[in-house]
Amino acid sequence: MGIQEVAHRNRKTHPDERNHGDLRLPECLKPPVWRCLPVTVLCSLILPEHLKVSLEEYMVRMPKVRILRTKKREGLIRTRLLGASAAKGEVITFLDSHCEANVNWLPPLLDRIAQNRKTIVCPMIDVIDHDNFGYETQAGDAMRGAFDWEMYYKRIPIPPELQKEDPSEPFESPVMAGGLFAVDRKWFWELGGYDTGLEIWGGEQYEISFKVWMCGGRMEDIPCSRVGHIYRKYVPYKVPSGVSLAKNLKRVAEVWMDEYAEYIYQRRPEYRHLSAGDMTIQKELRNTLNCKSFKWFMTEVAWDLPKHYPPVEPPAAAWGELRNAGSGLCVESKHFTSGSPIRLERCTKGRGEMGWSHGQVFTFGWREDVRVGDPMHTKKVCFDAISHNSPVTLYDCHGMKGNQLWRYREDKSLYHPVSNSCMDSSTLDKRVFMNTCDSNSPSQRWIFERTNATVLEQFNRGNN
C-alpha cells in the first residue's frame, strides 16, 4: 500500500484490550498486539480487568502493559471509557481481548488519522475459528458496515460508485462492527466518548458511528490493517439482571435517529414504551457539537443501505401457509434451527387464519427469498439449497440472493436458479428437496395461501 512513514512516525497509540471471560489471556495478548509493528508507535497497552487472579506475573516481561483494576464488573462500555481515560498517547486503539492482530496492523490505521484527525479507522476483521483457531477472511471480505431496522449489524457490498481501482485503498463505512477501531484521543473526548448511560454491551457501535459522521468526522475501513476475531459459539458470562440490550438500542435511537426511530418501533413495538433513562446530557452534547440530522446521515453516508434494508418493506409477492398440491401437506419450520432441513407436516390451521405460532407461515418477499413468518414478522432464516438433489434447509438470511434466490412461477413451482432445479417433495418420508423441474409433477407445485398478483408479475417480468 505504500504507507508513508512520516505520516505515523510521531503518533503513538494506546491499545485498550478488555477482558471478561476470555481464556488463555497471555497467549492471546503476548504475540499479536506488538509482534509485527514498529515499537516507536506503541506508547503503552492498557488492560482493564476484574479477575481474581494476578496478572502481574504474566506481564513482568511486558513493560508497556498497564493493568487497571475495577472493584466490580463494569461491562464493555464503561471499561473502555476507563482505559481511554488512562491513555496518554495521541491515538487510542480499542481491541477485544479475543482477537489476534496480523502483520503490520497498526501503521495503516495511524496513517489515516495522521492525515485527518477526525477520521475513525477500523481494521478488516478476519475470522478465527472458535474450535481450532483457524484463520480466514469473512465472506465477501471488504464490505460496508450497516444495520437493519431491528438494529442488527449487517454488512453490505461496496457500491460501484465507491469501489476503487486498488482494493487495498481505504473506503468509507457508515457503521463499525464495534470491537476494533482507532481514534484520535482528543477527538474521542470531543465527541463525548461513549454514552455512559449504555449498559454492559450493545448499541455502542451505532452511537459512535452516528456521532462521528453526524458531528463533523468520518469513518473508514482499512484493508491493509487486518485483525482476527474469535466469533464465539456461546457467551462465556452472564448478563446482570435488569440489563437490557433493548434499552441501549432505544437510547441510541432516541438521541441520534430522529424520526427514523419510528421504523425501529414498528418492527419492535416493545421498545416504544421502554425507559431508556435520562438522555438530557447526550441530547445537549448533540446540540453543542452542532451535529447534522439522521436524515442527512441516511442521504449522504448510508445512502446505499435502503437498497438492502429499506425502512418501509416493499409488499411481498406471496405469504401464508405453503401447501404442496400433490400431498396436501404443508411446509413446516417449527422447532427447526438454522442448518436444519424443512419438512412436510399435516397442515395445522384452517384457511383464513394466520397460524403464525405453528411454524407453517412463510413469506416470499421483495428480496426474492422465502422467509419464515408473515410479512410483518419474518424471522431471520430463509429457504436455502446448495445444489441439485440437495435438501432444502433453513439458513440465516443473508439477502445476497445466491443459494437463497427463488422464483415462484406461474405453474406454481418454486424454481432455484443457482441449481437450475425445482423444489420437490416426498410424501413417504416428508422430505423437501431439489429435483429436475417437471411441470407435470404435483409434488413440485406449491400453493401459497395469499399472493399479490401485481408483485409476482413484476418479479417474473424482470426475470424473463
LUMFIDREN-738410 format. One line per field, with one value per residue (C-alpha): residue in one letter; chain; residue number from 0; y, z, x negated. Coordinates in steps of 0.02 Angstrom, whole numbers, plus 50000, padded with zeros to 5 digits. Each point is the difference from the previous one (the first is absolute). Last residue first. Layout:
! residues N
roba = c(a	...) $
dolum = c(A	...) $
rodo = c(NUM	...) $
y = c(Y	...) $
z = c(Z	...) $
x = c(X	...) $
! end
This chain:
! residues 464
roba = c(n	n	g	r	n	f	q	e	l	v	t	a	n	t	r	e	f	i	w	r	q	s	p	s	n	s	d	c	t	n	m	f	v	r	k	d	l	t	s	s	d	m	c	s	n	s	v	p	h	y	l	s	k	d	e	r	y	r	w	l	q	n	g	k	m	g	h	c	d	y	l	t	v	p	s	n	h	s	i	a	d	f	c	v	k	k	t	h	m	p	d	g	v	r	v	d	e	r	w	g	f	t	f	v	q	g	h	s	w	g	m	e	g	r	g	k	t	c	r	e	l	r	i	p	s	g	s	t	f	h	k	s	e	v	c	l	g	s	g	a	n	r	l	e	g	w	a	a	a	p	p	e	v	p	p	y	h	k	p	l	d	w	a	v	e	t	m	f	w	k	f	s	k	c	n	l	t	n	r	l	e	k	q	i	t	m	d	g	a	s	l	h	r	y	e	p	r	r	q	y	i	y	e	a	y	e	d	m	w	v	e	a	v	r	k	l	n	k	a	l	s	v	g	s	p	v	k	y	p	v	y	k	r	y	i	h	g	v	r	s	c	p	i	d	e	m	r	g	g	c	m	w	v	k	f	s	i	e	y	q	e	g	g	w	i	e	l	g	t	d	y	g	g	l	e	w	f	w	k	r	d	v	a	f	l	g	g	a	m	v	p	s	e	f	p	e	s	p	d	e	k	q	l	e	p	p	i	p	i	r	k	y	y	m	e	w	d	f	a	g	r	m	a	d	g	a	q	t	e	y	g	f	n	d	h	d	i	v	d	i	m	p	c	v	i	t	k	r	n	q	a	i	r	d	l	l	p	p	l	w	n	v	n	a	e	c	h	s	d	l	f	t	i	v	e	g	k	a	a	s	a	g	l	l	r	t	r	i	l	g	e	r	k	k	t	r	l	i	r	v	k	p	m	r	v	m	y	e	e	l	s	v	k	l	h	e	p	l	i	l	s	c	l	v	t	v	p	l	c	r	w	v	p	p	k	l	c	e	p	l	r	l	d	g	h	n	r	e	d	p	h	t	k	r	n	r	h	a	v	e	q	i	g	m) $
dolum = c(A	A	A	A	A	A	A	A	A	A	A	A	A	A	A	A	A	A	A	A	A	A	A	A	A	A	A	A	A	A	A	A	A	A	A	A	A	A	A	A	A	A	A	A	A	A	A	A	A	A	A	A	A	A	A	A	A	A	A	A	A	A	A	A	A	A	A	A	A	A	A	A	A	A	A	A	A	A	A	A	A	A	A	A	A	A	A	A	A	A	A	A	A	A	A	A	A	A	A	A	A	A	A	A	A	A	A	A	A	A	A	A	A	A	A	A	A	A	A	A	A	A	A	A	A	A	A	A	A	A	A	A	A	A	A	A	A	A	A	A	A	A	A	A	A	A	A	A	A	A	A	A	A	A	A	A	A	A	A	A	A	A	A	A	A	A	A	A	A	A	A	A	A	A	A	A	A	A	A	A	A	A	A	A	A	A	A	A	A	A	A	A	A	A	A	A	A	A	A	A	A	A	A	A	A	A	A	A	A	A	A	A	A	A	A	A	A	A	A	A	A	A	A	A	A	A	A	A	A	A	A	A	A	A	A	A	A	A	A	A	A	A	A	A	A	A	A	A	A	A	A	A	A	A	A	A	A	A	A	A	A	A	A	A	A	A	A	A	A	A	A	A	A	A	A	A	A	A	A	A	A	A	A	A	A	A	A	A	A	A	A	A	A	A	A	A	A	A	A	A	A	A	A	A	A	A	A	A	A	A	A	A	A	A	A	A	A	A	A	A	A	A	A	A	A	A	A	A	A	A	A	A	A	A	A	A	A	A	A	A	A	A	A	A	A	A	A	A	A	A	A	A	A	A	A	A	A	A	A	A	A	A	A	A	A	A	A	A	A	A	A	A	A	A	A	A	A	A	A	A	A	A	A	A	A	A	A	A	A	A	A	A	A	A	A	A	A	A	A	A	A	A	A	A	A	A	A	A	A	A	A	A	A	A	A	A	A	A	A	A	A	A	A	A	A	A	A	A	A	A	A	A	A	A	A	A	A	A	A	A	A	A	A	A	A	A	A	A	A	A	A	A	A	A	A	A	A	A	A	A	A	A	A	A) $
rodo = c(463	462	461	460	459	458	457	456	455	454	453	452	451	450	449	448	447	446	445	444	443	442	441	440	439	438	437	436	435	434	433	432	431	430	429	428	427	426	425	424	423	422	421	420	419	418	417	416	415	414	413	412	411	410	409	408	407	406	405	404	403	402	401	400	399	398	397	396	395	394	393	392	391	390	389	388	387	386	385	384	383	382	381	380	379	378	377	376	375	374	373	372	371	370	369	368	367	366	365	364	363	362	361	360	359	358	357	356	355	354	353	352	351	350	349	348	347	346	345	344	343	342	341	340	339	338	337	336	335	334	333	332	331	330	329	328	327	326	325	324	323	322	321	320	319	318	317	316	315	314	313	312	311	310	309	308	307	306	305	304	303	302	301	300	299	298	297	296	295	294	293	292	291	290	289	288	287	286	285	284	283	282	281	280	279	278	277	276	275	274	273	272	271	270	269	268	267	266	265	264	263	262	261	260	259	258	257	256	255	254	253	252	251	250	249	248	247	246	245	244	243	242	241	240	239	238	237	236	235	234	233	232	231	230	229	228	227	226	225	224	223	222	221	220	219	218	217	216	215	214	213	212	211	210	209	208	207	206	205	204	203	202	201	200	199	198	197	196	195	194	193	192	191	190	189	188	187	186	185	184	183	182	181	180	179	178	177	176	175	174	173	172	171	170	169	168	167	166	165	164	163	162	161	160	159	158	157	156	155	154	153	152	151	150	149	148	147	146	145	144	143	142	141	140	139	138	137	136	135	134	133	132	131	130	129	128	127	126	125	124	123	122	121	120	119	118	117	116	115	114	113	112	111	110	109	108	107	106	105	104	103	102	101	100	99	98	97	96	95	94	93	92	91	90	89	88	87	86	85	84	83	82	81	80	79	78	77	76	75	74	73	72	71	70	69	68	67	66	65	64	63	62	61	60	59	58	57	56	55	54	53	52	51	50	49	48	47	46	45	44	43	42	41	40	39	38	37	36	35	34	33	32	31	30	29	28	27	26	25	24	23	22	21	20	19	18	17	16	15	14	13	12	11	10	9	8	7	6	5	4	3	2	1	0) $
y = c(49343	50043	50176	49943	49861	50115	50136	49871	49934	50177	50032	49829	50023	49825	49918	49821	49951	49844	49897	49888	49885	49848	50023	49956	50056	50154	49890	50091	49886	49983	50099	49933	49999	49837	49935	49819	49924	50162	50048	50179	50108	50175	50032	49993	50112	49986	50187	50045	49913	49986	49988	49926	50071	49983	50191	50001	50042	50035	49975	50075	49931	49907	50160	50146	50117	50030	49901	49901	49874	49827	49887	49850	49934	49831	49979	49912	50145	50118	50096	50043	50133	50049	50147	50037	50173	49992	50094	50094	50129	49896	49840	49879	49895	50076	49954	50102	50114	50152	50077	49861	49820	49989	49843	49936	49820	50024	49971	50166	50101	49905	50151	49941	50012	49815	49884	49962	49858	49933	49825	50003	50019	50033	50137	49946	50069	50120	50143	49931	49893	49996	50062	50004	49899	49999	49944	49836	49985	49863	50054	50184	50033	50136	50156	50092	50188	50110	50050	50147	50107	50188	50111	50015	50178	50042	49907	49880	49954	50147	50102	49988	50080	50179	49962	50155	50143	49962	49888	50111	50158	49923	49965	50186	50092	50033	50174	49931	50091	49936	49819	50023	50069	49844	49890	50094	49996	49813	49946	49816	49895	49954	49878	50059	49989	49862	49865	50053	49931	50003	50159	50065	49987	50095	50133	50031	50075	50159	50050	49865	50071	50020	49896	49862	49984	49988	49876	49889	50006	49961	49854	49930	49989	49989	49968	49838	49996	49919	49834	49951	49883	50055	49855	49950	50133	50100	50008	50155	50016	50173	50069	50172	50023	49993	50157	50033	50184	50118	50186	50152	50156	49956	49891	49879	49983	49989	49875	49881	50024	49971	49856	49908	50031	49911	49848	49961	50033	50143	50157	50152	50039	50054	49961	50137	50174	50039	50119	49854	49890	50147	50025	49816	49988	49840	49818	49859	49822	49940	50096	49927	50178	50091	50112	49937	50102	49911	49981	49946	49818	49964	50113	50055	50064	49954	50142	50026	49813	49973	49915	49848	49998	49939	49995	50044	49965	50158	49935	50117	49916	50056	50050	49973	50007	49848	49940	49812	49926	49859	50045	49964	49845	49941	49830	50014	49817	50012	50184	50026	50167	50110	50158	50178	50131	50137	50149	50185	50151	50156	50167	50008	50005	49955	49937	49902	49914	49953	49940	49863	49943	49999	49881	49831	49972	49810	49940	50042	49859	50015	49942	50147	50123	50144	50190	50107	50172	50124	50146	49900	50038	49865	49987	50076	49881	49849	50053	50045	49826	49928	50107	49927	49820	49964	50072	49843	50050	50071	50049	49969	50087	49906	50094	49905	50092	49903	49831	49877	50008	49987	49823	50014	50163	49919	49942	49898	50069	50076	50177	50061	50156	49965	50157	49979	50136	50129	49888	50093	49987	49811	49986	49866	49812	49923	50147	49945	49823	49904	50032	50031	49840	49888	50109	49993	49813	50013	50143	50022	50186	50094	50167	50048	50185	50035	50167	50080	50106	50123	50065	49886	49981	50109	50004	49813	50021	49832	49936	49886) $
z = c(49089	50178	50007	49933	50129	50146	49935	49969	50176	50069	49906	50041	50187	50070	50149	50063	49899	49897	49952	49847	49990	50074	49869	49863	49825	49998	50034	50060	50044	50189	50158	50169	50125	50098	50072	50002	49893	49935	49914	49946	49860	49990	49821	49913	49910	50151	50014	49921	50130	49934	50118	49890	49998	49809	49992	50080	50175	49970	50141	50055	50165	49928	49917	50049	50109	50132	50128	50085	50126	49933	49996	49889	49834	49975	49858	49839	49891	50102	50161	50050	50122	50062	50116	50185	50081	50054	49909	50104	49890	49841	50090	50069	49938	49849	49815	49894	49855	50093	49983	50099	49988	50178	50101	50128	50058	50162	50104	50093	49844	49958	49915	49978	49835	49957	50149	50098	50035	49827	50023	49983	49860	50046	50006	50019	50147	49973	50098	50128	49988	50141	49884	49817	49915	49816	49983	49945	49864	49922	49818	50013	50139	50118	50053	50133	49996	49876	49819	49904	50152	50000	50016	50179	50064	50076	49855	50047	49845	49887	50156	50049	49842	50060	50164	49996	49908	50005	50154	50100	49942	50056	50166	50020	50012	50160	50069	50129	50137	49937	49999	50171	50067	49937	50086	50164	50002	49963	50170	49992	49851	50070	49886	49933	49816	50014	50011	49828	49921	49813	50001	50141	49890	49857	50125	50047	49826	50064	50094	49997	50121	50179	49994	49893	50106	50160	49917	49956	50176	50079	49880	50052	50175	50168	50142	50049	49966	49836	50033	49928	49872	49859	49879	49830	50008	49848	50029	49914	49884	49967	49830	49953	49814	49964	50106	50039	50012	50109	49989	50111	50016	50124	49895	49943	50167	50100	49890	50009	50186	50047	49878	50069	50178	49968	50102	50155	50189	50013	49893	50110	49996	49818	49929	49977	50002	49818	50057	50104	49849	49903	50135	49993	49810	49962	49965	49978	50050	50094	49920	49831	49935	49911	49846	49920	49890	49905	50026	49848	49991	49862	49879	49860	50129	50033	50068	49852	49969	50169	50137	50045	50162	50174	50136	50185	50069	50046	49968	49852	49919	50025	49899	49988	49825	49925	49970	50026	49912	50125	50142	49977	50073	50152	50084	50190	50015	50090	49994	49825	49980	49874	49923	50046	49880	50109	50053	49989	50081	49899	50090	50010	49811	49916	50162	50032	49832	50033	50176	49933	49867	50133	50118	49916	49937	50007	50076	50166	50098	50080	50155	50107	49900	49931	50017	49932	50080	49906	50064	50145	50180	50036	50175	49948	49852	50113	50115	49851	49932	50167	49998	49832	50020	50168	50171	50102	50173	50091	49838	49966	49873	49937	49898	49869	49929	50110	49928	50080	50169	49917	50043	50180	50017	49946	50171	50006	50063	49832	49989	49849	49902	49895	49934	49872	49993	49884	49848	49841	50030	50017	49814	49975	49980	50173	50088	50021	49936	50099	50185	50012	49944	50086	50157	50004	49987	50033	49971	50129	50010	49934	49912	49895	49982	49874	50044	49845	49950	49857	49959	49855	49939	49844	49979	49968	49849	49976	49823	49982) $
x = c(51877	49952	50070	50167	50008	49968	50118	50137	49977	50015	50163	50073	49976	50022	50082	50004	49848	50027	49849	49989	49849	50089	50137	49874	50051	49887	49849	49844	49856	49995	49963	50059	50143	50014	50163	49938	50137	50076	49837	49977	49931	49927	49944	49831	49877	49884	49968	50167	50111	50178	50147	50137	50175	50017	49993	49828	49943	49815	49874	49834	49931	49851	49940	50114	49895	50133	49900	50139	49934	50037	50152	49971	50060	49918	49873	50049	49935	49893	49977	50177	50060	50173	49975	49971	50003	50181	50136	50128	50086	50000	50053	49871	49854	49916	50001	49880	50041	49931	50173	50081	50058	50067	50031	50126	49995	49904	50156	49994	50035	50159	50077	50178	50093	49985	49998	49844	49880	49959	49931	49812	49873	49820	49868	49819	49898	49855	50077	50121	50156	50126	50139	49953	50138	50047	50180	50078	50133	49894	49992	50043	49874	50061	49905	50102	49985	49908	49977	49927	49960	50026	49846	49935	49995	49830	49918	49859	49897	50041	50035	49814	49928	50023	49911	49888	50086	50186	50010	49883	50090	50164	49915	49981	49834	49904	49973	49877	50095	50167	49942	49921	50165	50088	49872	50011	50191	50016	50067	50043	50052	50171	50092	50169	49958	49871	50135	50060	49841	50034	50103	49891	49846	50080	50055	49819	49979	50085	49842	49866	49872	50062	50159	49925	49843	50104	50118	49853	49930	50169	50025	49831	50072	49915	50123	49916	49814	49946	49916	49832	49924	50118	50015	49933	49864	49951	49812	49932	49850	49930	49952	49937	49965	50188	50034	50183	50042	50100	50033	50009	50106	50137	50116	49865	49912	50161	50089	49851	49967	50183	50019	49849	50061	50165	49954	49899	49999	50126	50009	50029	49814	50018	49829	49871	50075	49960	49864	49937	49973	49927	49869	49950	49993	50094	49959	50125	50042	50154	50141	50043	49989	50140	50009	49838	49886	49861	49813	49896	49944	50126	49903	50117	50122	50180	50107	50118	50004	50084	49896	50103	50101	49955	50132	50017	50173	50093	50177	50000	49851	49822	49846	49812	49928	49916	49821	49992	50153	50009	49884	49816	49918	49902	50015	50007	50057	50167	50053	49932	49913	50091	49926	50047	49934	49930	50106	49959	50082	49957	50004	49810	49986	49835	49923	50160	49980	49818	50038	50113	49876	49863	50095	50023	49824	50024	50163	50083	50079	50172	50092	49942	50104	49900	50013	49859	49981	49892	49896	49932	50049	50129	50075	50167	50008	49979	50141	50109	49970	50053	50158	50051	49945	50080	49961	49973	49946	49850	49916	49818	49890	49847	49871	49901	49848	49879	50048	49881	50088	50170	50047	49940	50097	50162	50057	50159	50165	50040	50066	49906	49950	49845	49915	49862	49870	49923	49987	49948	49814	50009	50033	50132	49994	50002	50082	50179	49985	49870	50037	50187	50083	49873	50006	50191	50018	50187	50119	50139	49980	49850	49990	49850	49958	49863	49917	49928	49853	49995	49828	49956	50177	50005	49813	49998	50113	50082	49972	50149) $
! end
